Amino acid sequence: MLHRTAILTLAALLGATLAAQADNAEKTARRRNQLDHGGAEMRSVREQLVRETTPPPVPSKVEWREINRQRAAWYATDDARAIADAVRQYQTESGGWTKNQDMTAPPDAAFLANTAMDHRAATIDNGATTTQIRFLAAVASHSGPDTEANRTAALRGIEYLLKAQYDNGGWPQYYPLQPGYYTHITFNDDAMVHVLDVLCDVAEGKAPYTWTEPALRARAAAAVEKGIACILRCQIVVAGKKTAWCAQHDEITFEPVPARAYEHISLSGSESVGIVRFLMGVENPSPEIVDAVEAAVAWFEAAKLTGIRLDTPPAPDLAHGHDRVVVADPSAPPLWARFYEIGTNRPIFGGRDTVVRYSLAEVERERRGGYRWYLDEPAQLLSRDYPRWKQKLAKQAAKAAKP
């Protein structure tokens, strides 16, 4: 029989052993828990580091203003598809797009927070909607996972143009309609010409609209015919002679009308260039189209301004950084005014006070330097485009005359 002391000693040793084992088990469990937790923390840290060190999406190397001037192969690239995804996000419920927005990246918080009409409403002003349609159609011409989405968006844009057209053939600046001068037939900044260019290409199934259906092409062709009739109806007649066009015309009477405070009723030396070029592009033009072009070209010749040049001296205090000053220069090439008074053909100018002025020097500096009052584009129309058009007509006539 063991001595009581020995038993106590063995019990003590056994208790100590069991306590040590329990303590070791607890330490092991804590260590395992720490390791598991540490592993999770490490994974979290790694994920955070990945997020922090992963560079943001690389901005497109193509500027928005150049989006429709790329080589055909570019529209099949990942860069083009990424931009197309962004463009689709800007499309409005009506099917059109807003203006003055770089759409090479998706809408940001600042864009979404600005709900002003001229910031969010669909329009054809400043190349809006027509630019997006042409771009999406080009990307949709190449196969890819988003081809159908791009085609759908482009088709919605084309439908927007067709719905926005007035029964008389013209287009308002905004659709759905917005109150004010926005409802007028809008030639300003070539808005209506841009629409007709798109619809002409759709009607003919030209690239990038080769994938469009025949029914849509027929509807586009009908819209173009109505648009041409509207253009001919709007040409301003002075003393029995056809001349040019105003930047905007009344949607009911077709009469020339004003827009902003400094955009008065006038004959436009700018918008009329785009209109004439469009009419020159019509295949097998009717006698009415030929007469309209000939009359407008004669008006441009009569409206030519010689002996002056336009200087743009720096003006750091102005938002646009420069002023505009007319200087006498007998050797300067010809210029044309943006606006001419109907009936006198005198160049007219204006400021935010709505007063018609006959000298650019009389306009306040902010508007004088911040608007394009003179231009030289008609020179190329007269020296290059018109002669080529005449030669084309002569060839067509000769061909038609052959037995």
Beta strands, then each sheet from edge to edge (+ up, - down):
strand 1: 185-186
strand 2: 237-238
strand 3: 241-242
strand 4: 248-249
strand 5: 267-268
strand 6: 308-311
strand 7: 325-328
strand 8: 336-337
strand 9: 339-340
strand 10: 349-350
strand 11: 356-357
strand 12: 374-375
sheet 1: 1+ 4-
sheet 2: 2+ 3-
sheet 3: 5+ 9-
sheet 4: 6+ 7-
sheet 5: 8+ 12-
sheet 6: 10+ 11-
end
